[in-house]
């Protein structure tokens, strides 16, 4: 393994944490973090003692849910899909600054209920050590419910998880970071299915042009596009630019802007 001693120690710590579980349910989004956690749990505990629980919701792109299903199918890991009607959660719809807290609380209550119905008492999520660096009220909800975060407990960062995932042969190792679609809507602006759908479709248009890490933030009838700074030149190429503008206007956006600061996780939190 071409990794430094510190990462090897963290990996061993992760594996030791997992060994303390008899059975475990992983809240599985299909992203790089939860994929690596699910893989390690299956390797250590055996696939028969691991359950992947994936939430289906308008707040999560359907393509990501489909990818999570394919991952579990290929890995031969039992998976349960649960529907989450987040629009029934008043605090989620109202989109206050603690929206993520109420969202995570509602989601993980459903995940825990599903786990217990399948005789699994321990639920884990894919939070890593980097997640403490931003405003993430959802982590408070996870802690209150007693959900374990083995990657964070082991001190593993996102780059380290990607490196270990690559060495493990996981196709998810370089998958772009994911986030709830509600994070594209400014705090205080009501969330509805139409807005979430507009974001999902707009980001699909951007991905289809070959861009990897993108966000489309909604500001009224304006779309603010964030992409990696080294992709900004590409997005301004005439043909690509025209296709993006045409596609997003068909979705209902009147103005299309490009954020020259580039992609950054949690940029909506900058106003806090």
Secondary structure, DSSP 8 states (H G I E B T S, - for coil): ----HHHHHHHHHHHHHHHT-SSEEEE--SSHHHHHHHHHHHHHH-GGGEEEEEEE-TTS-HHHHHHHHHHHHHHT--EEEEE--GGG-HHHHHT-TTHHHHHHHHHHHHHHHHHHHTT---EE----GGGGGS--THHHHHHHTT-B-HHHHTT--HHHHHHHHHHTT-GGGG------GGGGB-TTS---HHHHHHHHHHHHHHHHTT--SEEEEEETTEEEEEE-GGGHHHHTSHHHHHHHHHHHHHHT-SEEEE-TT---TTGGGGG-
